Each structure stands twice: as structure tokens, then as C-alpha cells.
Amino acid sequence: MANATNGPDRAEVQTFCRVCEPACGLIADVEAGELVKLRPDKTNPVTRGFACNKGIAGVEIHRDPDRVDHPLRRKADGSFERVSWDEAIGEIAERLRGLLDRHGPDALAPYIGNPTAFNTLAQPAIGALFAQLGARRAFSSGTQDCANKFSGSEAVFGSSTMHPVPDLAHTDFFLSFGANPRVSHASFLSIADPVRVMREVVARGGRVVHVNPREIESEKTKAGETLLIRPDTDVYLLAALLCEIDRAGGFDEAVVAEHGKHVDELRAFISQYPAERVASATGIEAETIRQLARDFSSAPSASVHMSTGVNMGRQGTLAYWLLHMLSFVTGNLDRRGGNILSVGFYAAAKAGRRPFAEGFQDSEFGRMRKGALPGNLLPDFIERSDDPVRAMIVVAGNPVLSIGGEARLRSAMEKLELLVVVDLYRNATAEYADFILPSTDPFERADINITGLGLQHEPWIQYSDAVVEARGERREEWWILGRLAQALGLKSPFDHDDPEAGLWGRIDHMLRGRSLGIEDVRERKHIVFEGLTPGSFYAQQIQTDDLKVDCCPEAFGEALEHCAEQLEELDAEGPDRLKMITRRDPFMHNSWYANLERMKRGDRDRNYLFIRDDDAKARGLVEGQRVRLHNEWGEVEVELRLDDAMTRGTVALTHGWGNERTPGMRVAARTPGVNPNALLPNGEGSFDPLSNQAFMTGIPVDISII
């Protein structure tokens, strides 16, 4: 095995985590061929011995007795039976071909879950299979967490793969929206131990401000301060900051004139949102907004970042656009201490190039983005009377619990004529499957840390061989999908003498720009590239046809009108209207972590509804009481916990729960909690048409005493 220190029956293998973007370096302790422990790799030159408890818990997922180790087929009585790979692949191919022959390619839709982003060889295999099958309807977890960012960068910079990251090593002012670095690290900012880095900003005299509906940092933690905001109103705070900066003459006129277009249109839009106009909706006093604008624009250098807490709002694409504008118009884009495009081992900007206005389509659900369909419409596509989705292949996903509208999703899954789930566990979605195909976990396959590409604060690459051989009959996703392609008579990796070697060709090609090949990465423990380097963004990296930053894309027209309308709606609601956010938890990540005994100890055996004490008293509620949380889309019964670290009118429910009907995951079923997504909107109007991003935060809810 690569990078291993071996003894007679023991080995220490260098590898890395694949839970989130930083890909923290790990040491895997292997005894007699079995993975027995994971610990931080102190020799990793980038992650420097940091790894969180979720990464370390990967060993428990690997060894979990509830893992699916053999292909399973549903029997007539609803139970599952073990079958061989040949039986499973053969029968799936036969049934799928029959459906496609009778109903055409639109009868099939894949759902691709988040873990595939951390699986280098799965991605091309997925694309190859469904492209050959002509599947035009596709769903992914991207529309539940980050689709707005791809759309926003495409609109402003001409490429969906351009996301300038904050230069935290040099910034004087870091302004972060909707992130929770202490619990979930960062999204679209690949950095190990972000709290440590933010503390360093504060220690050298800089300032860090976290804009969030609940207090995630305070001056006592020395990692910044929290500015409390009402949920799903960040777009108005961003517009007001830009408005106040412009009013005070804070635009860098030379930069804006040379590198921007549609600047007058931007100014016209933000002029509608002075601090006093948005104060009520955001819950932030006008003078506080004006002072924040002054502090940001006057800082020697300033950087910005936005994460899922804003992405999931009704206007996530507009918010990301305004975030880019905040960096650009103040002269902090492509500047030391500002926001800089990270390149890494491959310059990906051209790969994501597309004219923004050409990326839309009209449908019976209104205007939407081309590409992955809104996950919130999955039940609609399955239940439609004409040309419905009849078959689904779900890879590393759990749509039943992760998309808004659990009740509708469960009903829709029962209507499918064929459902195939490729996963580690028999999760909530797999309970409806005709076949469950067991996939390997990250420590049973070779991989590189590809997810952070273009997002790394310190660009680097690491290759890891499989740490141990796969248990049971677990197989890699590329192998499973390749076998299915082969059985369907399509091109597959098995057309080559060395199937896996051929799949690495894409990465080998990407590395050539760095005068490297995949063998170089295999042979070296880590390769660290030059850090964030400003100075080339406008001349070499931006992908718009005229090399200008589009400060107000024409295709935003209708969305800008809706922005004004929604502010009026928020004003009419008033501050007492309860809005639900989902809460990040250090002991929960996704479906897999729901089944770990260690993560459910003590009072962590359920999730709770958190509410401010004054909001609770106003409704006659007390700590520990069970209540009914409900709205027009659903309801759950949950226990109350008081938390005064939130802004008024906000309630928070931890995500990742709701497994009362998941018997294949025994720990999760015994400690099910409730699914906050049961209260999320779904169907027409439940997503941002600029990006297909689901509306998942700031959800209106009511509480009733049981």
C-alpha cells in the first residue's frame, strides 16, 4: 500500500478524510489487514495534524455491522434477499432496458448524492452511463446545498467553477455569511481547522464577523464575533452594505471602470436598499449596518465568504452575486488579503464556461436552470400523468430524508417501477428499493482529494491507495455502474484490459498543466502548489467574452423584481413570525453518521427544537416540553430546548434525523429523532429559478402545544 509503514501484522497508512472539502490528512492503523483506527496525520504539510471527530469516526462506518456487504433484491413480501452480483446486474439491466424500450429515456432519472463529489473515479462513470442511456432528467443533492453558487459565478464571471476564496492568511477584515466553521468547517472554502486560522486573523489585529441567525462565535472565543440576522434576509444586508459603501464614495472607481460592466444597473438596484430600508426585515439596526459598511470598505484589505446558511434561502443566487460585488467594487477581488481564485493542480475556469443567459429552459413548473433538476420537483416528475419518471438509480444519496416534503417523497418512491440504490447502508430511500448494491467506503478505494480543487486556501494534492481490501462483496461505484453499462451493451471501463487505469486518464490529463502525471502523485506523499496568488484574474482567469465582471446580469431582471416584493412581504410579517433554520451539529453529518453509536450517547439520542426563552414564554412554552411544529407542508413532534443565542423569531432543528422507518440502520432506527425536511416546501415555487436551489431555510412555522 502507498505511504505505509509496515510491520509483520501492523501497518500505518497515510490517507485522507473524505467527509468534507479540506480532506484532512489521516493515519490509518491497520492490523492483520483490518482497519482498526484513524487518527490525524501530523506530517501532512497542509492539514498539520488536524482532523475532526467526524473524520476520525470513519473507522466506525467502515466496521459498522449494519453496512450492506452483498447485493440485495427485494422479495414479494417486501423483505430483502442476498443475490450474486451477476444476478443483480443482469436483472437490473433486463428490467431497465424493457422500461427504456417501452417508454424512452425520460423514464429513467438518476439521483446523485453528495459523497460522489469526494469520489474521483465515480464521477466519470456516472456521467458516462447516463449519457449513453440518454437520461435527460437528472437530480442531485447539489440543488439542496450549493447550486446557487455555480449559477452565480457563471453569471458574474462567465464560469461556474470560479469561486475566489478569502485570503485569510493576509486579510484585515473577514466577513462571513451563513457559515459555521466550528461545527461544519467550510463549504467552497477548503481549509483545515478554519477556527484556528480565524483566531490568527484576530490575533494579528484583524477583525472577523460572522453573520448568522444564531451566535456561532463571540469575542470570548477569539475567532470573531457574530452579527445576528433574521433568517433568509442576507441578500438585503448585502445590498444595504453595497448601497452604503457607494453612498460614502467607497467604490474603487478605477477598478470598477476598467473591469466592470452594467455598473450603473448595479448602482440602481442597491440604491433601493439603504440601511434604514432593510433594518426591520434583517433585525439589524441601520447604524450597525452603516458602521459595518464603513469598516469593511476602509479596511486595508477585506475578504468575504458565504455558505449553506444563505445558499438555501429563497434568493441564494442573488446573495452570491452581491457577495462577489462586495469584493469587486471595493477593490478586494484579486488582491492580497481579499478574495483570490485558487487554482491548485488544474485550472478549471474554462471547464465551467457557459453564457449564463443560455442556461435556462421553460417547463410546466416555470423557468428553471438546465442541468440537474430541482430536487423539490422529484415527486412531481414521478407522479405526473404524462411521461413520468418510472425508474431511478440513486448513487450515494438519500432523497427521502434530504429533500423537502418527506411525505410526498415516500409516496412517490412507492410508484416507481424500478429503484436501484447504490450505497453503504440500507437507508430510508433504500427501504423502497428493488435492488441495493453495496459500495465501498473511502478507505476501500484509491482516490485523490479532488473536491477542494479550485477552493483550497493552500492548494495541494494527495493520492491514497485503498487502505484495506473491501469487506464482503462491496464494490466501487465505477465498477458497479461499469458492469451495468456492460450488461446493457454500452461502452464501459471493462472494454479495456486495465479498467481502473483507464479511468485515471482524466486526472492524468488534468495534471499535465502542472507537468505532472498520476504516477508522480502516487509516488510522492503530498504535492503542495503555490498559494493564493493575486494579479492574474482579469487578464487570464475570468471567462466572460469581454473579460469584464458582469455587475448586474440582464437575466436577473425578474429575480430583482421579486427581491423587492419579498422585502415587502417580510416587513408585513413582522419580527414575531417564527422562521425555522436547520442546525449544524458536531455529531451529525449525513445518513451514514446517523447509525454510529458513539454519536448518539447521552442526550444526543434525539434532535431538539431550539427556541429563545422570550419566544417560548410568549407562546406559553417551557424547556423540555413536547410540541407540534407545523406549517402547510408538514408537521413533527419534538422536544423543546431553550437557546438565547438566536435572533428573535428564529427556531432551529438539527438536520440529519428522521429514521423511524429505517430498520436497516438499527442505531438510527432506535434513535430516530425527527426530520426537519418534512416541513420544507416542495413542488412548484419551492426553488430559486436562477439556480434550481431549494428553499430550505427561514421556513415559516407554527408551534402548538400537544
C-alpha positions, 0 to 999 in steps of 0.5 A: 500500500502507498505511504505505509509503514509496515510491520509483520501484522501492523501497518500505518497508512497515510490517507485522507478524510473524505467527509468534507472539502479540506480532506484532512490528512489521516493515519490509518492503523491497520492490523492483520489487514483490518482497519482498526483506527484513524487518527490525524496525520501530523506530517501532512504539510497542509492539514498539520495534524488536524482532523475532526471527530467526524473524520476520525469516526470513519473507522466506525462506518467502515466496521459498522455491522449494519453496512450492506456487504452483498447485493440485495433484491427485494422479495414479494413480501417486501423483505430483502434477499442476498443475490450474486452480483451477476444476478443483480446486474443482469436483472437490473439491466433486463428490467431497465432496458424493457422500461427504456424500450417501452417508454424512452429515456425520460423514464429513467432519472438518476439521483446523485448524492453528495459523497460522489463529489469526494469520489474521483473515479465515480464521477466519470462513470456516472456521467458516462452511463447516463449519457449513453442511456440518454437520461435527460432528467437528472437530480442531485443533492447539489440543488439542496446545498450549493447550486446557487453558487455555480449559477452565480459565478457563471453569471458574474464571471462567465464560469461556474467553477470560479469561486475566489476564496478569502485570503485569510492568511493576509486579510484585515477584515473577514466577513462571513455569511451563513457559515459555521466553521466550528461545527461544519468547517467550510463549504467552497472554502477548503481549509483545515481547522478554519477556527484556528486560522480565524483566531490568527486573523484576530490575533494579528489585529484583524477583525472577523464577523460572522453573520448568522441567525444564531451566535456561532462565535463571540469575542470570548472565543477569539475567532470573531464575533457574530452579527445576528440576522433574521433568517433568509434576509442576507441578500438585503444586508448585502445590498444595504452594505453595497448601497452604503459603501457607494453612498460614502464614495467607497467604490474603487472607481478605477477598478470598477471602470476598467473591469466592470460592466452594467455598473450603473444597473448595479448602482440602481438596484442597491440604491433601493436598499439603504440601511434604514430600508432593510433594518426591520426585515434583517433585525439589524439596526441601520447604524450597525449596518452603516458602521459595518459598511464603513469598516469593511470598505476602509479596511486595508484589505477585506475578504468575504465568504458565504455558505449553506446558511444563505445558499438555501434561502429563497434568493441564494443566487442573488446573495452570491452575486452581491457577495462577489460585488462586495469584493469587486467594487471595493477593490478586494477581488484579486488582491492580497488579503481579499478574495483570490481564485485558487487554482491548485493542480488544474485550472478549471475556469474554462471547464465551467464556461457557459453564457449564463443567459443560455442556461435556462429552459421553460417547463410546466413548473416555470423557468428553471436552470438546465442541468440537474433538476430541482430536487423539490420537483422529484415527486412531481416528475414521478407522479405526473400523468404524462411521461413520468419518471418510472425508474431511478438509480440513486448513487450515494444519496438519500432523497427521502430524508434530504429533500423537502416534503418527506411525505410526498417523497415516500409516496412517490418512491412507492410508484416507481417501477424500478429503484436501484440504490447504490450505497453503504447502508440500507437507508430510508430511500433504500427501504423502497428499493428493488435492488441495493448494491453495496459500495465501498467506503473511502478507505476501500478505494484509491482516490485523490482529494479532488473536491477542494480543487479550485477552493483550497486556501493552500492548494495541494494534492494527495493520492491514497491507495485503498487502505484495506481490501473491501469487506464482503462483496462491496464494490466501487461505484465505477465498477458497479455502474461499469458492469451495468453499462456492460450488461446493457451493451454500452461502452464501459471501463471493462472494454479495456484490459486495465479498467481502473487505469483507464479511468485515471486518464482524466486526472492524468490529463488534468495534471499535465498543466502542472507537468505532472502525471498520476504516477508522480502523485502516487509516488510522492506523499503530498504535492503542495502548489503555490498559494493564493496568488493575486494579479492574474484574474482579469487578464487570464482567469475570468471567462466572460467574452469581454473579460469584464465582471458582469455587475448586474446580469440582464437575466436577473431582471425578474429575480430583482423584481421579486427581491423587492416584493419579498422585502415587502412581504417580510416587513408585513410579517413582522419580527414575531413570525417564527422562521425555522433554520436547520442546525449544524451539529458536531455529531451529525453529518449525513445518513451514514453518521446517523447509525454510529453509536458513539454519536448518539450517547447521552442526550444526543439520542434525539434532535431538539427544537431550539427556541429563545426563552422570550419566544417560548414564554410568549407562546406559553412554552417551557424547556423540555416540553413536547410540541407540534411544529407545523406549517402547510407542508408538514408537521413533527413532534419534538422536544423543546430546548431553550437557546438565547443565542438566536435572533428573535423569531428564529427556531432551529432543528438539527438536520440529519434525523428522521429514521423511524422507518429505517430498520436497516440502520438499527442505531438510527432506527432506535434513535430516530429523532425527527426530520426537519425536511418534512416541513420544507416546501416542495413542488412548484415555487419551492426553488430559486429559478436562477439556480434550481436551489431549494428553499430550505431555510427561514421556513415559516412555522407554527408551534402548538402545544400537544 
